[in-house]
Amino acid sequence: MKKEEEEDLLVYDEDDAVKFILKLLPEDSKKSIDDTKIEYILDVIYDYYDENGLIEEDSTEEASIDEEIMFEYIKKMVKRDKMGLSDNNIRLILDGEYEYGKSLGIYQEE
């Protein structure tokens, strides 16, 4: 792993990510999305990456993520765990997480 990639991973802080996402949410969504739900989605994203081999500790290759497949996986987990998040709320959290990652240089737009 390149030194800068290690630094990116060290910079990613779940607490900061939650605060960042909460700030980006539209006012009307803040009633139904709290930090617990955001943390849950972040954990599901991590599980998805892990289960699909997208987190390779010794790889410097960028992973390509099929956002629709990941979204469907998250929807399934949200339903299974009865988290009470609408598709729109899941997308808002995912958009916020993506913006947080971009702000750290972890994600690049294609």
N, C-alpha and C positions, 0 to 999 in steps of 0.2 A: 504494500500500500504506500502511495506517495505521502510524503510528510503533510502536504496541504490537505489531502483527503482525511488524514487522521485528525487534523485540526478542525475540519468541518464537522466531523462526527463528535468531537469534544465540545464544539460550540453549540450543537443542537441540544437545547435544554427543554425538556417537556413542560416545565412550569412556564418558561418564557413563551413557548409555543402556544400554550393555553391562553395566556394573557394577550398575545398577539392576535389570536383568532377571535377572542371575545371582543376586542376593539374593532375588528373588521365587520362583525355581524350587524345586519340592519337592526334598528331599534325593535321592530315588531318580532324579531326572531329571538331576542334576548330573554323573552318570557319562557320559551320552551327549550332553550339550549343553555345549559349551565356548564361549569368546569368539569363536573363528573362525566357528563355526556361527551364532552370534547376529549377528555382523557381516555374514555372508552374507545372512541373512534381512532385515536392515535395508537392505542394498543392493538386494535384490529388491523390497522394499516401495517404495523410492524409485524404482526403475525402473518399477514398476507405476504409481505416481502420475504419473510423467513421461510414459509411453507413453499414458496415458488422459487427459492434459490436466488432471490434478488439481493440478498445481503451476503456478499462474499467477502470475508475478512481479508483475504490475501489477493483479491482481484482489484485491478485499477480500471477495469472496463466499466463504462457507464451502462446501467441497465435500462432497457426500454420497457416501459410499463403500459399495458393495455388498460387504459383508465376505465373503460366500460366493464371489462371483466372484473377489475378490482371493485368497482362500484357495486356490481351484482353480488360479489362475495360479502361486502360490507352490509348490504341490505339484508342478506340472508342471516348474518350474525346478529344484526340489530333486531330482526324479527325473532330469532331463536332466543335471544337474551331479554326480550321484551323491554327494549330501551325506549320505546315510544318516540322515535325520531322519524319524521317524514322524509321522503326522498329529497325534498328541497332542503331540509335541515342538514341531511348528510352531505349534500353537494356544497352547502355553505361552509361546513366544517372542512371538507376536502379542499375547497378553494382557499380557505384561510391557511391550511397547512401547507399548501403549495406556495402561497405567497410568503409564508415564513421561511420555507426552505430556499426560495429564490433570494430572499433578503440575506441569507447566509452564504449563498453561492453553491448550495448543494444541488439545486435543480437548475437546469437551463431550458429555456423555451426552445422548441423544435421549429 
